[in-house]
Amino acid sequence: MIRKVGITNLLPLLALIGLVALTFWLEESAHPPAPQADVPLRHDPDASAENFVVLRFDVNGNLRYRLVADHMEHFPDDDSNHVRMPRLISYRPQSPEVTLSGKSAIITEQGKRVLVQEDVVLTRAAFADNPALIARTPELVVLPDEGKAFNQHPVRITQGENWLSGVGLQVDNNQSTFVLQSHVRGEYLRKAKPRIPQTP
């Protein structure tokens, strides 16, 4: 014989199910799931360029420096640009050009800081009676907008037959100065004064 179950007989069961569901919800609310740790960005490039040229001008429209290179990759995780075979040329009115080259460079701080690496050569072009001044060092930090560069590495500077070597270099292109910080040695050959023929 089948017994009909009225809705009034199911109310205690429905209330029990609702109570269990409410208890489960309160338990979950009291212990929210642990937040997922932020996944760090991978150091992968998101853009690249080949055989590019970057020009920067001063407020008066004068060319301050030019950067040319074979290849560049941009990395979004630290907003840096990695460059192969960079060549940075600095211009100042009524002053010789200064050229910096290396096998690689890392550009950060939106171009305000450049770390040039591997066989770095810094050349101040010849002017008047002065031969070109050439500095060689493993790496050099350059602040293009400030016209300055520095490192704490061995440096050798040559100008014609004259030479200097030391550790730690500070360059101020605005003042046309090169300063070696320690272990300095070198050789400077004075120019021979032209002989004035004697009158008989």
C-alpha positions as a Markdown table, in Angstrom:
| # | Residue | x | y | z |
|---|---|---|---|---|
| 1 | Met | 0.0 | 0.0 | 0.0 |
| 2 | Ile | 1.4 | 3.4 | -1.0 |
| 3 | Arg | 1.2 | 6.1 | 1.5 |
| 4 | Lys | 0.8 | 9.7 | 0.4 |
| 5 | Val | 3.2 | 12.0 | 2.1 |
| 6 | Gly | 1.9 | 15.5 | 2.6 |
| 7 | Ile | 3.9 | 18.6 | 2.4 |
| 8 | Thr | 3.6 | 19.1 | 6.1 |
| 9 | Asn | 5.4 | 15.9 | 6.7 |
| 10 | Leu | 8.4 | 17.1 | 4.5 |
| 11 | Leu | 8.9 | 20.4 | 6.3 |
| 12 | Pro | 11.1 | 19.0 | 9.0 |
| 13 | Leu | 13.3 | 17.4 | 6.4 |
| 14 | Leu | 13.5 | 20.5 | 4.2 |
| 15 | Ala | 14.4 | 22.5 | 7.3 |
| 16 | Leu | 17.2 | 20.1 | 8.1 |
| 17 | Ile | 18.6 | 20.2 | 4.6 |
| 18 | Gly | 18.5 | 24.0 | 4.7 |
| 19 | Leu | 20.3 | 24.1 | 8.1 |
| 20 | Val | 23.0 | 21.8 | 6.7 |
| 21 | Ala | 23.4 | 24.0 | 3.6 |
| 22 | Leu | 23.6 | 27.2 | 5.8 |
| 23 | Thr | 26.2 | 25.6 | 8.1 |
| 24 | Phe | 28.3 | 24.6 | 5.1 |
| 25 | Trp | 28.1 | 28.2 | 3.6 |
| 26 | Leu | 29.1 | 29.7 | 7.0 |
| 27 | Glu | 32.1 | 27.4 | 7.2 |
| 28 | Glu | 33.3 | 28.3 | 3.7 |
| 29 | Ser | 32.8 | 32.0 | 4.4 |
| 30 | Ala | 34.8 | 31.8 | 7.7 |
| 31 | His | 37.7 | 30.1 | 5.8 |
| 32 | Pro | 38.0 | 31.8 | 2.3 |
| 33 | Pro | 40.3 | 30.1 | -0.2 |
| 34 | Ala | 43.9 | 31.2 | 0.1 |
| 35 | Pro | 44.7 | 33.9 | -2.6 |
| 36 | Gln | 46.9 | 32.7 | -5.4 |
| 37 | Ala | 50.4 | 34.1 | -5.3 |
| 38 | Asp | 51.2 | 36.6 | -8.0 |
| 39 | Val | 53.0 | 34.8 | -10.8 |
| 40 | Pro | 56.1 | 36.9 | -11.7 |
| 41 | Leu | 56.4 | 37.9 | -15.3 |
| 42 | Arg | 58.9 | 35.9 | -17.3 |
| 43 | His | 61.9 | 37.7 | -18.7 |
| 44 | Asp | 60.8 | 37.3 | -22.3 |
| 45 | Pro | 60.9 | 40.0 | -25.0 |
| 46 | Asp | 57.6 | 41.4 | -26.3 |
| 47 | Ala | 59.1 | 43.5 | -29.1 |
| 48 | Ser | 62.3 | 43.7 | -31.2 |
| 49 | Ala | 63.9 | 45.9 | -33.8 |
| 50 | Glu | 66.7 | 45.5 | -36.4 |
| 51 | Asn | 69.2 | 48.1 | -37.5 |
| 52 | Phe | 67.6 | 51.0 | -35.7 |
| 53 | Val | 68.5 | 54.6 | -35.0 |
| 54 | Val | 67.4 | 56.7 | -32.0 |
| 55 | Leu | 67.9 | 60.4 | -32.0 |
| 56 | Arg | 67.5 | 62.7 | -29.0 |
| 57 | Phe | 67.3 | 66.5 | -29.2 |
| 58 | Asp | 67.6 | 69.3 | -26.6 |
| 59 | Val | 64.9 | 71.9 | -25.9 |
| 60 | Asn | 66.3 | 74.1 | -28.7 |
| 61 | Gly | 66.0 | 71.3 | -31.3 |
| 62 | Asn | 69.8 | 70.6 | -31.4 |
| 63 | Leu | 70.8 | 67.0 | -31.8 |
| 64 | Arg | 72.3 | 65.8 | -28.4 |
| 65 | Tyr | 73.1 | 62.2 | -29.2 |
| 66 | Arg | 72.4 | 59.4 | -31.7 |
| 67 | Leu | 72.2 | 55.7 | -30.9 |
| 68 | Val | 72.5 | 53.1 | -33.6 |
| 69 | Ala | 72.6 | 49.3 | -33.2 |
| 70 | Asp | 72.1 | 46.0 | -35.0 |
| 71 | His | 69.4 | 44.6 | -32.8 |
| 72 | Met | 67.2 | 45.5 | -29.8 |
| 73 | Glu | 64.7 | 43.6 | -27.7 |
| 74 | His | 62.3 | 45.1 | -25.1 |
| 75 | Phe | 61.5 | 43.2 | -21.9 |
| 76 | Pro | 58.3 | 44.2 | -20.2 |
| 77 | Asp | 59.0 | 42.6 | -16.8 |
| 78 | Asp | 61.6 | 45.3 | -16.0 |
| 79 | Asp | 61.0 | 47.7 | -18.9 |
| 80 | Ser | 64.5 | 47.3 | -20.2 |
| 81 | Asn | 65.9 | 47.2 | -23.7 |
| 82 | His | 68.8 | 44.8 | -24.6 |
| 83 | Val | 70.9 | 46.0 | -27.5 |
| 84 | Arg | 73.5 | 44.3 | -29.7 |
| 85 | Met | 76.5 | 46.2 | -31.1 |
| 86 | Pro | 75.4 | 49.7 | -29.9 |
| 87 | Arg | 77.1 | 52.9 | -31.0 |
| 88 | Leu | 76.3 | 56.1 | -29.1 |
| 89 | Ile | 77.5 | 59.4 | -30.6 |
| 90 | Ser | 77.3 | 62.5 | -28.4 |
| 91 | Tyr | 77.2 | 66.0 | -29.9 |
| 92 | Arg | 78.1 | 69.4 | -28.2 |
| 93 | Pro | 78.4 | 72.7 | -29.9 |
| 94 | Gln | 82.0 | 73.7 | -30.8 |
| 95 | Ser | 83.3 | 70.4 | -29.3 |
| 96 | Pro | 84.6 | 67.2 | -30.8 |
| 97 | Glu | 82.2 | 64.3 | -31.2 |
| 98 | Val | 82.3 | 61.6 | -28.5 |
| 99 | Thr | 81.5 | 58.0 | -29.6 |
| 100 | Leu | 80.9 | 55.1 | -27.4 |
| 101 | Ser | 80.7 | 51.5 | -28.6 |
| 102 | Gly | 80.5 | 48.0 | -27.3 |
| 103 | Lys | 79.2 | 44.5 | -28.1 |
| 104 | Ser | 76.0 | 44.9 | -26.0 |
| 105 | Ala | 74.1 | 47.3 | -23.8 |
| 106 | Ile | 71.2 | 47.4 | -21.4 |
| 107 | Ile | 69.0 | 50.5 | -21.6 |
| 108 | Thr | 66.9 | 51.3 | -18.5 |
| 109 | Glu | 65.0 | 54.1 | -16.9 |
| 110 | Gln | 63.4 | 55.1 | -20.2 |
| 111 | Gly | 66.8 | 55.7 | -21.8 |
| 112 | Lys | 68.3 | 57.7 | -18.9 |
| 113 | Arg | 70.7 | 55.0 | -18.0 |
| 114 | Val | 72.7 | 52.8 | -20.4 |
| 115 | Leu | 75.1 | 50.0 | -19.3 |
| 116 | Val | 77.5 | 49.3 | -22.2 |
| 117 | Gln | 79.4 | 46.0 | -22.0 |
| 118 | Glu | 82.1 | 43.9 | -23.6 |
| 119 | Asp | 85.1 | 45.6 | -25.3 |
| 120 | Val | 83.8 | 49.1 | -24.6 |
| 121 | Val | 85.6 | 51.9 | -26.5 |
| 122 | Leu | 85.1 | 55.6 | -25.8 |
| 123 | Thr | 86.5 | 57.9 | -28.4 |
| 124 | Arg | 86.8 | 61.7 | -28.4 |
| 125 | Ala | 87.4 | 62.8 | -32.0 |
| 126 | Ala | 90.6 | 64.6 | -32.9 |
| 127 | Phe | 90.5 | 68.4 | -32.9 |
| 128 | Ala | 92.9 | 71.3 | -33.6 |
| 129 | Asp | 96.4 | 69.8 | -33.1 |
| 130 | Asn | 95.1 | 67.1 | -30.6 |
| 131 | Pro | 94.9 | 63.5 | -31.8 |
| 132 | Ala | 91.8 | 61.4 | -30.9 |
| 133 | Leu | 91.6 | 60.3 | -27.3 |
| 134 | Ile | 90.6 | 56.6 | -26.9 |
| 135 | Ala | 89.5 | 54.9 | -23.7 |
| 136 | Arg | 89.1 | 51.1 | -23.5 |
| 137 | Thr | 87.4 | 49.3 | -20.6 |
| 138 | Pro | 85.2 | 46.2 | -20.0 |
| 139 | Glu | 82.0 | 48.1 | -19.3 |
| 140 | Leu | 80.7 | 51.6 | -18.7 |
| 141 | Val | 77.5 | 53.2 | -17.2 |
| 142 | Val | 76.3 | 56.1 | -19.3 |
| 143 | Leu | 73.8 | 58.8 | -18.3 |
| 144 | Pro | 73.2 | 60.3 | -21.8 |
| 145 | Asp | 71.0 | 63.2 | -20.6 |
| 146 | Glu | 73.5 | 64.3 | -18.0 |
| 147 | Gly | 76.5 | 63.9 | -20.4 |
| 148 | Lys | 78.3 | 61.7 | -17.8 |
| 149 | Ala | 79.7 | 58.1 | -17.6 |
| 150 | Phe | 81.5 | 56.1 | -14.9 |
| 151 | Asn | 82.7 | 52.6 | -13.9 |
| 152 | Gln | 84.9 | 50.8 | -11.4 |
| 153 | His | 86.9 | 48.8 | -13.9 |
| 154 | Pro | 90.4 | 48.9 | -15.4 |
| 155 | Val | 90.8 | 51.6 | -18.0 |
| 156 | Arg | 93.4 | 52.4 | -20.5 |
| 157 | Ile | 93.5 | 55.8 | -22.3 |
| 158 | Thr | 95.6 | 56.6 | -25.2 |
| 159 | Gln | 96.1 | 59.9 | -27.2 |
| 160 | Gly | 98.7 | 59.7 | -29.8 |
| 161 | Glu | 101.8 | 58.3 | -28.2 |
| 162 | Asn | 100.6 | 59.3 | -24.7 |
| 163 | Trp | 98.8 | 56.8 | -22.5 |
| 164 | Leu | 97.3 | 56.5 | -19.0 |
| 165 | Ser | 95.9 | 53.4 | -17.2 |
| 166 | Gly | 94.0 | 53.0 | -13.9 |
| 167 | Val | 91.0 | 51.7 | -12.2 |
| 168 | Gly | 87.7 | 53.6 | -12.1 |
| 169 | Leu | 86.7 | 56.1 | -14.7 |
| 170 | Gln | 84.6 | 59.3 | -14.5 |
| 171 | Val | 83.7 | 61.1 | -17.6 |
| 172 | Asp | 82.1 | 64.5 | -17.8 |
| 173 | Asn | 81.4 | 65.3 | -21.4 |
| 174 | Asn | 80.1 | 68.8 | -20.5 |
| 175 | Gln | 83.5 | 69.7 | -19.1 |
| 176 | Ser | 85.5 | 67.5 | -21.5 |
| 177 | Thr | 87.2 | 65.7 | -18.5 |
| 178 | Phe | 88.3 | 62.2 | -18.0 |
| 179 | Val | 89.3 | 61.2 | -14.4 |
| 180 | Leu | 91.0 | 58.0 | -13.3 |
| 181 | Gln | 90.3 | 57.2 | -9.6 |
| 182 | Ser | 93.1 | 54.8 | -8.6 |
| 183 | His | 96.2 | 52.8 | -9.6 |
| 184 | Val | 97.1 | 55.5 | -12.1 |
| 185 | Arg | 100.2 | 55.3 | -14.2 |
| 186 | Gly | 101.1 | 56.5 | -17.7 |
| 187 | Glu | 103.5 | 58.2 | -20.0 |
| 188 | Tyr | 103.3 | 61.6 | -21.5 |
| 189 | Leu | 105.7 | 62.7 | -24.3 |
| 190 | Arg | 106.1 | 66.5 | -24.6 |
| 191 | Lys | 105.9 | 67.9 | -28.1 |
| 192 | Ala | 109.3 | 69.0 | -29.3 |
| 193 | Lys | 109.4 | 72.7 | -29.9 |
| 194 | Pro | 110.2 | 73.6 | -33.5 |
| 195 | Arg | 113.8 | 74.7 | -33.9 |
| 196 | Ile | 114.2 | 78.4 | -34.9 |
| 197 | Pro | 117.0 | 78.7 | -37.4 |
| 198 | Gln | 119.7 | 81.1 | -36.1 |
| 199 | Thr | 120.5 | 84.0 | -38.3 |
| 200 | Pro | 124.2 | 84.4 | -39.2 |
